[in-house]
Amino acid sequence: MFSQIAIVALSLLAATTEARSHSSRSGINKAHGIDKRATTAPKVSGWTYEGCIVDGSARVLTAKQKVDDAMTAELCTSWCASQNYKYAGLEAKNQCFCDSSLKNGLGQSASASECTYACAGDATQPCGGYYRMNLYVAGSSSVALPSSSTSVKSSTTSTKVSTTAATSTSKTSTTTAKSSTSTTTSKTTSAPTSSATSGNSVATYYGCYQDNSSSRILNSASTESTSMTPSVCQAFCSGKGYSLAGVSYGKQCYCGNSIDSSKKQSSETGCSYSCTGTTTLKCGGFYYLNVYSSSGTIVTTSSSTSMSKTSTSSSSASTSKSASTSASASSTSSAAGAAGSSVIGAASAPKATGTKQLFAHHMVGNTYSYTQSTWADDISQASAAGIDGFALNYGRDDWQPARLNDAYAAAKADGGFKLFLSMDVSSLGCASTGDAQNLVNTIATYATNSAQAKVDGKVLVSTFAGENCQFGQGSYQAGWTYFQSLLTAKKIDIYFVPATFADISTFKSSSWMDGEFNWNSAWPMSGSALGTYSDTSYMSALGNKTYMAGVSPAFFTYYGPSSYNKNWIYRGDDWLLARRMEQIISMRDKFDLAEIISWNDYGESHYIGPIRADQPNSQGWTNGMPHTAWLNVVSYYAPAFKTGSYPSANDQLVLWTRPHPKAATATSPTNARPSGSDYTDDLLYVWVVLKSSATLTVTSGNNTVSWNLGSGVNKVSVKSAAGAIGAKIVRSGATVKSYDSTGTFAYTNTPTDYNFNYFVASA
């Protein structure tokens, strides 16, 4: 969303609308000027500048953090030095982080153009960006940064097997796979170098192997844990019936019975990440695996690059009706390597207590021309998809209160749909006592409305941002405590679940909050599929407080330097919306609230509602790119999250793709190639639900692949090729569902402009 950089869009010739970029965490309304961008990091005596690096919600530097509106490179480095840390990192204009090493698999080199937020204390200096950090290291010698996804991707093959990560250390979602290779040679070797012990079993170590994102070298089952060690992984794989266990990325575990011998490395350099379970052991690296064998031997294979793999989901007892599917799926393709990947089945839905609620983030700043009937239409479509209400993200435009009134009137008339205020304090302001009073007055306006969403009988309220709000009290903790005191004076009891982006270690002690909305849990921040580490980290930090998870289908924004200077993507691959919905379903015994980002944030391309008139100058990448077919996906998964039971399986077919290859060069681009474009895959994604076994045929250009699939949920992909896209379900010789984009959409290898948004359709 349009976070703390405001995006103002012309909706009518006579009026402007404001949208908020919820992906930059500091900004200013355009009417008052765009944030100045600093580009050159200063030299600091006694420190070496390492460049712009990748950060994430888990944080690359975790030991110390401070926020200071006088932040400069000199202030941050001197503070970290005073705390006896060798690394100092500046981020988001006024934040400083310190540590003795790079953590959590983060720290890959990023483009300098991604670290251009002007320092709060000196606008000529850069202080990072959105999860981008200007990194300094004490001394005169540079350090080696973790390998980037770009270097890993260069070694990928033409096939891909998708894996489903664990949802927590106690609940594990796994993926099992069957594969067929066109040419295979195998041998058994026994050359142990060390061992890992777990219980009564001993695993023999066989070295460091290079993995890749498009075809995991161990793809039969997987999990991840914040307590990962080689022994934990070996026990998991042995329990699943696999002899090989590979630890990766500090926290991930992959299983199989054979491995490609050509991927073994001559050194341990790539396998340098400390295990999350113990820092004394190594657990692989960025697409590198430490591989162990429980049998004392290892079966190696050398496979052709035209290998086709099909995976099936395997999990313990499930309450899901769709978890019962065929044990395997076979595929045939029109061209070698045309098949992308397939995942069969859906996540188990554990039993849980508490009332579950699924909301969607609605940008009031994109509703200038809305009437009550427009709100009623949005509510009708959302409700039909199983969404319980809207989080109304509102800003400071003088016309927005009228839109809030219309929204509450429409929801009240509906009778069941609920709303709550998501105060965009990056727009509304939160510096003075008057700002706090204004927020409280708006809450009071709707607190007794029958359409107001509640938790435990209290008025649900959230924010976008808030970590810098002081309300004239000297600190953000004191500021929000003061805000709560104003509500108490009005006898309004709220259930406060903000998205503050604050240091998670402060959550337990922040008595003014009832929980936290983990905004950035909705997307992966690298070239890998989304996992659940961010969820488990937040839940651990919150203790007994409420956790609200984020869900999103994609993220792409394309504003240039002369506009809002937001030009990047997050990985939306791996059937992200379905994957994330399955993740929250499998964690439904851990939390009660989830929020889809978003209903109508067109500027960041993650809208699932209809494209309406009030766009924030995003027409260049949203026009002709509908997303409402994704509501079918939400509709299927929503009951499983809320009730623990999936709906009866009826034939459904949803497909989505980007309009051009990630490496294509635009012939007449509006802006530079978006940052993060290498994080994506050139695939047509298809999500299908079958009431009984059938053949699914998917086409992208001249690539056509058919699968024989069982009942329930199936997710497949096909390599993208120029031309129309389409899919059909055939059962007993009859076509029961079909879609063909001819005349509506065509994938092209020669785009005029860059567009990493998705075209989404359904049959």
Order of alpha helices (4+ residues) and beta strands (2+ residues): beta-beta-beta-beta-alpha-beta-beta-beta-alpha-beta-beta-beta-beta-beta-alpha-beta-beta-beta-beta-beta-beta-beta-beta-beta-alpha-beta-alpha-beta-alpha-alpha-beta-beta-alpha-beta-beta-alpha-beta-beta-beta-alpha-beta-alpha-alpha-beta-beta-beta-beta-beta-beta-beta-beta
